[in-house]
């Protein structure tokens, strides 16, 4: 029997930010969104390789962004 060990993939230490997690429409990726009213940063996790978390949109240049995955591309919508 296989058991899964817990592993922390993302921690947000800034209490002024809120964090939400959503799945891409094709189900291949999970996105971690850490945001305020002014900006956000988005991390992506490949569902086949959860240790592959990487920063996709940094908060310094994001404004308010939303990301999804379609076919072989990440699509970013921003203001």
Secondary structure per residue as TSV (DSSP state, phi and psi in degrees):
chain	resnum	aa	ss	phi	psi
A	1	X	-	360.0	130.8
A	2	X	-	-89.9	137.7
A	3	X	-	-119.0	145.0
A	4	X	-	-97.8	134.0
A	5	X	-	-90.9	142.8
A	6	X	-	-74.8	142.6
A	7	X	-	-143.8	130.7
A	8	X	-	-79.5	121.5
A	9	X	-	-101.4	-25.3
A	10	X	-	-150.4	136.5
A	11	X	-	-135.1	131.7
A	12	X	-	-111.5	114.8
A	13	X	-	-91.5	-13.9
A	14	X	-	-83.2	110.5
A	15	X	T	-72.9	-7.9
A	16	X	T	-84.4	-5.4
A	17	X	-	-103.7	148.8
A	18	X	E	-110.8	152.8
A	19	X	E	-124.4	133.4
A	20	X	E	-134.6	155.9
A	21	X	E	-122.7	134.1
A	22	X	E	-141.6	157.4
A	23	X	E	-98.6	144.2
A	24	X	-	-64.5	155.0
A	25	X	T	-61.0	-28.9
A	26	X	T	-87.8	-3.0
A	27	X	S	78.5	4.6
A	28	X	S	-83.8	-24.0
A	29	X	E	-133.5	154.8
A	30	X	E	-111.9	141.8
A	31	X	E	-115.5	135.5
A	32	X	E	-109.2	118.5
A	33	X	E	-110.5	118.9
A	34	X	E	-111.6	119.1
A	35	X	E	-142.0	158.9
A	36	X	-	-124.8	-173.0
A	37	X	S	-69.1	-25.5
A	38	X	S	-94.4	-29.1
A	39	X	-	-153.8	170.7
A	40	X	E	-152.7	162.0
A	41	X	E	-128.9	145.1
A	42	X	E	-126.2	126.6
A	43	X	E	-106.3	147.6
A	44	X	E	-120.3	139.6
A	45	X	E	-125.6	124.1
A	46	X	E	-74.4	124.7
A	47	X	T	-66.2	-23.2
A	48	X	T	-81.9	-17.6
A	49	X	E	-142.6	78.9
A	50	X	E	-58.4	-22.1
A	51	X	E	-78.2	0.5
A	52	X	E	-91.0	27.4
A	53	X	E	-59.5	134.5
A	54	X	E	-147.9	152.6
A	55	X	E	-76.8	127.0
A	56	X	E	-104.7	-41.3
A	57	X	E	-130.3	120.3
A	58	X	-	-89.0	152.0
A	59	X	T	-71.2	-19.6
A	60	X	T	-68.6	-30.4
A	61	X	S	-123.8	17.8
A	62	X	-	-93.0	-34.3
A	63	X	S	63.7	-131.6
A	64	X	S	-113.6	113.3
A	65	X	E	-119.0	153.8
A	66	X	E	-132.4	138.6
A	67	X	E	-125.8	144.3
A	68	X	E	-142.9	174.0
A	69	X	E	-121.7	131.6
A	70	X	E	-136.8	122.8
A	71	X	T	54.9	-110.4
A	72	X	T	-111.1	18.8
A	73	X	E	-127.8	146.3
A	74	X	E	-91.8	135.1
A	75	X	E	-115.3	130.1
A	76	X	E	-116.0	129.7
A	77	X	E	-114.0	129.4
A	78	X	E	-144.0	162.9
A	79	X	-	-89.8	360.0
